[in-house]
């Protein structure tokens, strides 16, 4: 029963890992740039949801929609004014740019909000339900359900809408897409906005069981890259599979290993994936 509980807890965590990592893999898949600042947008989303709760009285779940909208606009502008000029520059310039954005966002948050940890209070924060002898924490369960809704929504947009086809066409061949009447620059702006917005949304829905501080994104940065490497960088479906796998590996490792070694198995799998299957467990399928 303990193993089943660990697997269930891992799936709850993995669903959130998936939705915050979809944003990272979407940006790479479309714009072909690795955004090292992705986790800092998660932190921004947490702050937006926190202040929506503290100033407006909005539940973090409602605040997550506001967080998505605010960070979507921020990502749209960053793509237009910062990322676009370096798209054809050497990769090292792109890396320096996104690392610079990481440093700027984190330090602006530190100046604006201080270094203290902040948390919210909700009616379901300490609630849990029992299903067939397994315990589901309500904050984790709600965050997982929100992640599923977000994941299904982005899948539907990418596979069933004209904009989704435009995104996939631009990711494959920007020049051919342009000849078909698609504006690649507009697709890039929307893709970056959507990518960072999804990550901010994921940050907001975990706020009921997490604290927010300017360094909140750091603990998720490595996890996000682990997820997309396992699933294949640029592969949205792979991010979902990788997120669930990372959550389950973490949870089961925590069951059998000391807390200090909780991520040991995860990073062993990460290294083996890089060494044996660097393209990821799943390949990109358009």
Residue, then its C-alpha position, 0 to 999 in steps of 0.5 A: x500500500x505504501x508503494x501505491x501511495x508513493x506512485x499516486x503522490x508521484x503522479x500528482x506531482x508529475x502532472x504539475x511538472x508536466x504542465x510547467x515543462x510543456x512551456x519550456x519544450x514549446x518555446x524550444x520546439x517553435x523558436x529553437x531557443x533554450x530558455x534558461x529563465x523559464x523557471x523564473x516565470x514560474x516564480x512570477x506567476x506565483x507572485x501574481x497569484x499571491x498578490x491576487x489572493x492578498x490584495x483582491x481576495x482571489x483564490x490561487x486557482x482563479x489567480x492562476x488565470x490572471x498569472x497566465x495572462x500577465x506572464x503571457x503578455x510579458x513573454x510576448x514582449x520579451x520575444x519581440x524586444x529581446x529574443x527576436x534580435x538574437x534568433x540568428x545570432x550564435x547559440x552562445x549569445x542566446x544562452x547569455x541572453x536567457x541567463x541574463x533575463x533569469x538574473x534580471x527577473x530574480x533580482x527585480x523580484x528581490x528588490x520589489x518583494x524582499x527575500x522573505x517567504x510568502x504563503x496563502x491560506x485556503x479552505x482546502x489547504x489541509x484537506x484530504x480525501x480517501x479513495x480505496x485506502x489511498x490518501x489524496x491531498x486536496x491541494x495536490x489533487x486540485x493542482x493535478x486536475x488543473x494541470x490535466x485541463x491545461x495539458x489537454x487544452x494545449x494539446x487541442x490547440x496545437x492539433x485541432x486549430x489553425x493556430x496550432x497548425x501554424x505553430x507546427x508548420x513554423x517549427x518545421x520550416x519557417x520559410x515554407x510557413x511564410x510562403x503559405x501566408x503564416x507570419x513566423x514572427x507573430x507565431x514566435x511571439x505567441x509561442x513564447x507568450x504561451x510557453x511562459x504563461x503555461x509555466x506561470x499558470x503551473x506556479x500559481x496552482x501549486x501556491x496552496x502548498x508552496x511558498x513563494x520567494x524570489x528564489x522559488x524558481x530555482x528548485x524547479x529549473x533543474x527538474x524542468x530540464x530533466x523532464x524535457x530531456x527525458x521526453x525529448x526537447x521540443x516534444x510536447x507529448x514527451x514533456x507530459x510523459x517525462x513530467x509524470x516519470x519524474x514525479x513517480x521517480x521522485x516519490x518512490x525514491x523518497x520512500x526508500x532513500x533518505x531525504x538527502x538522496x531523494x533525487x539521486x535515482x532521478x539524476x542517474x536516469x537523467x544522465x543515462x538518458x543523455x548518454x544512451x538516448x539524447x533525443x529523449x524517450x519520445x521523438x517529436x511527432x508533428 
